[in-house]
Every structure is written in C-alpha cells, then in structure tokens.
Amino acid sequence: MKRAYLALMIGALLLPGPAGAQPQPTNAPAEEPKGPPQQQLLSAGTLPDDLLGRWLVVGWISINESDKVKTTTALWEVTREDAQLVFRELHRDLPASTVKAINEANTVDKAWRPTPQDLTDIASSWGTLPERDPQLELLRNELYGPDGYDADFKNEAKTKDAIWAARQTGTFRRSAQPAVRSINVFGAIEARDGGYAGNYTAATIAAAPFPIPITLQGKFQMYRVGESEPPATGGFLSSLFSGCGRK
C-alpha cells in the first residue's frame, strides 16, 4: 500500500463521525475453525488385510532430479468399517527427538528414515501426541485395490501396476491462501519391512491470480507403529457421506 494512501486511510479513521451517528453492523466473515479437518473416507476394490494398523508414512521428494531429497511424514490409521478398509490421517506432531532428526536431514537435503527407537516412541505416544493444525477445511481420503481403480489410476504409470493406491485431496481454509487445494497420491509397488513402499506424488494448487499447480515426485514407505482400533462411532458409510455438499 502506498504511504500517501495509507496516511489518507488513517486520517479518515480519525475524523469524527456525524452527530448522532451510530456504529453500523458489518458483514465480517465468521471466524474460521481451527485444528484438524473433517475427513471423508472412500474405498473400493480388494485390499490386503495387513494394511490394518497404525502407520508412519514417510515420503521422500526428489529435488531437481538429483540425489537431494526432502522428507515428509504423516500418521495414518487404517481400520475396517462396514467391511471396507479405510484410512484416516492423524494430525499430530511427532515426538521432539524425531522432529529434530527430520529437520536436520532436510537442512542438508538428505533422506531421513526412522530408527527402531523412533517407531517405538511414536507407538507409545500415539494417543497423546500434540495436535497440530494443517489449515485444511476438508480432507478426502480414498483407498483402492487394483480392481477398484478409476481411469486416472489405470492410466497413470506410477499407479497402474500398484498393489494398492491411495489419494488424498485436501481443501484449505481461506487463511491458508494462496494455497487452495492439496493432492497426495500413493502407489504401493511392493511389500517392504513389514509395510509397503512405492511411488509418491504431491501437488499443491495455488491461486495467483489463476490456479497454478505445483507438483513434486518421489517415493514413500509405510512403517507400522501399532494396531488399529475401530472408530468409537459411525462407520464407513457415515464417513463417506459426512460433509457432503461442502466445497
């Protein structure tokens, strides 16, 4: 904002109003909610039963087609609801020692991999980890077996031959602008170390003045950190239809 215009605005705010003038109601937007988003769960196709459980999902994003990478992490819980396997993301901070190790690896663009102690710490503190706010309004989690793939999964080289695939679509709150939407796609290619590993694609759509997609490619691996617990209420169908009609 130019200084002259800023001064003019301040001056106008300091001018006395007309005699008898009363404050006028404003149409200020409602305060945005904070904390983890509402999650919609979708599932189709035949999925391996050993996906059930609590997982640390580690993604390694390649930088400029070199050996440099950045590490991302997420916590998933895969449960069986109404005969379907579905997953939710737990939006909580990892233990401090793990966060420190990840930050140190990212500072030098080296891949971070969890130690047995990291996995033990996450498992033991799963229900008490501090909640974090990803600035998402809604998160749609889709989990598919090969016989349930849609055209996008069947035609994409990184997912068409996958054992299973997952897609997360997040809608950001207004306060997160210019970020508008996030999309994460996971294509599991092999079982590894008691979990799964495969291809990972992360994209963020930013509005600036027209939508600009920022797409990153990499690999991922899932590390088991515990057994899943059935949700306290609802189920797959209630999760599927919760929040319908929201944009």
N, C-alpha and C positions, 0 to 999 in steps of 0.2 A: 504494500500500500504506500503511495507517495506521501511524503511528510506533510505537504500542504493540505491534502485531502484528509489525513489523519487529524491535523490540527483543527480543520473545519468541523469534523465529526465530534471531537472533544468539546469544541466551543458550543456546538449545537446542544450537546447533552447538558451543558452547564447553564444554558439560558432558562430563565423562569418560565413556566407554562402560563397560559391564560388564567385569569382569576376564576376560581371555581372549577377548574379543570380537575377531572378525576382520572386515576390510572385506568387505562384501557386493558381489557383482557388480551392476552397474546395466545397465539396458536403454537406454542413451543412444543416440539416433539416430545413424546413420552420418554422417560429415562429408559435406556436400553438395559436389558437384563445382563447379568454378569455370571461368569462361571461356565461350566461345561455345557455344550449344546444339547438340544433334543436329538435323539438318534432314531432313524428309521432303518429297519432291518429287512433285507430281501435275500432269498436263497432259492436256488434251483439246481437240478442235476444231482448226480451221485457223488458224494464227498466221502473221503476217508475218515473213519471213526476216530483215528488217532489225532485228528485236528482238535478234538475236545480238549480244553485246558486253558491255562493262563500262559501268555506268551510275551516275551520281549522280542519285538520286531525291529531289527537293525537294518537300515538302508545305507548303501554307500553310493553317493552321487559322484560320477566322474566329472573332472574339471578339464575342459579344453582338450579332450581326447588324450590326456597324459596319464601318468601313474598317480597323479594327485587326486585325492578324493575328500569329500566331506561326509561325515556320519550323521544320520538322523535316527531317531528312535521313537517307538510307540509301544504302548501296552495294550494288548488285545485279550479279551476273554471270549472263547468260543464255547457256546452252550448248545444243547439240543432243546428246541422249543417246538411243540406241535409236530414232532417227527422230523423237523428240519434243523440242520446245523446253521447257526447264525453267529455273527461276532459283533461285539461292542468294543469301542476304544475307551480305555480308562484314561481320563485326562488328569494325570497326577505327575508331580515331579519325581524323578528318580533319586535314590539316595545321594547325599552330597559327595561321597567319595567317587561314585560312578560319574556324576556330572562333571567333577573336576577332571577325571581321566578323559572324558569325551571332549571337553573344551581344550585340553592340552593337545589331543590328537588333531582336532580341527585347526588349531593355531598353525600347525606345521603341515596341514593337508595330508595327513596320514590316516589310514583306516583304523578305526577303533573296533575291537572285538571284546566281548565281555569275558571276564575271568570267571572261574567257578565261584569265587567269593562274591563277585557282582551278582550272579544269578541267585546265590543264597540270600544275599541282602535284600534283593527285590522280592523274592518269595516270602521272606519272613515279615516284610513290612508292607505287603500288598494292600492291606486294608487301611493302613494308617499313613500312607504317603501323602504329602501336602497336595491339595487340589490346585490346579492351575487353570487359567482362563485362555483358551485358544482363540477367543474373539469370533467364534462361529455361532451362528444362529441355529443352523440345522446341519446335521451330518447324516448322509445316506450311505449305509454300509451294505454292499452286495457281495455275496459269496456263491460261486458257481462250480459245479463239476463239469467235465467236458461235454456231457450230454445235455447240459443246460446252457451252453454258451450262446450268446446272441451273435449277430452278424459282426459286430465290432471285434469280439474276442476271436471269432473264427478267421477273420481276415487279417488280424494283426500278428506279425511274425513272432513277437515276444510272448504271445499268449495262446496261439492256435494249437500248440503241441503241449501245453501245460497240463500237469496233473490236476490242478485246480487253479482258479483265478479269483481275484477279489478286486473290487473297485470301490473307492471312497469318493464321494462328491460332497464337498463342504460349501455352504453358503455363509459368507462373512457378514457380520453386523456392519452397520453404517460406519461405526467408529474405526473400523479396520481399513477404510479406504486409503489408497487406491485399490487394495486387494478386494476382489468381488467374489471369486469362487476358486476353490482348490480341487484338484483331481489327483488321486493316487491310484495307480494300477499295479497289481502284483500278479505275476505269472509264475507259479511254483513249477520248477523243472525237475527237481529231484528231492528225495528224502536225504537229510544230512544231519548227523549228530543228534538224532532224536527229534529233529524238527524238519523244516523244509527250507529250500533255497531256490532262488530263481531271479527273474528279471523284475526290475522296479522302474516305474516311470512316475515322475512327479510334475504336475503342472499347476501354475497359478495364473488366473486371469485377472488382469488389472485394467481398470477403466481410466483412460488417459488421452485424449477425450473420446476415444473409441476403444473397444476391448482389445487388449494386447495379451496373447498367451505367452507365458514363459515356461518352457518345457525342459526338464532335466532327465537324464537317463542314468541308470545304474543297476546295481544288484541288491538283493536283500537276503537275509536269513532269519528264521524264527528260532528262538531258544526257549525251551519250556521252563517255566518258573513255578508251576503248580497245577493243581487240578481245578477244573471249573466248578462253579456252584450254580444250580438252577436259579433263575430270577425269582424274587420274592413274590411278584405279582405279574399278571398278564402273561404273554407268550408271544410266539412268532406272529400270529395274526394281529394281536393288539399292537405289536411293534410296527408291523407293516403299515397299518392304517393310522397310526398316531401322527398328528401333524399334517394330514392330507389337506391339500388346498392352500398350504403356505407356499410362498415363493421365496 
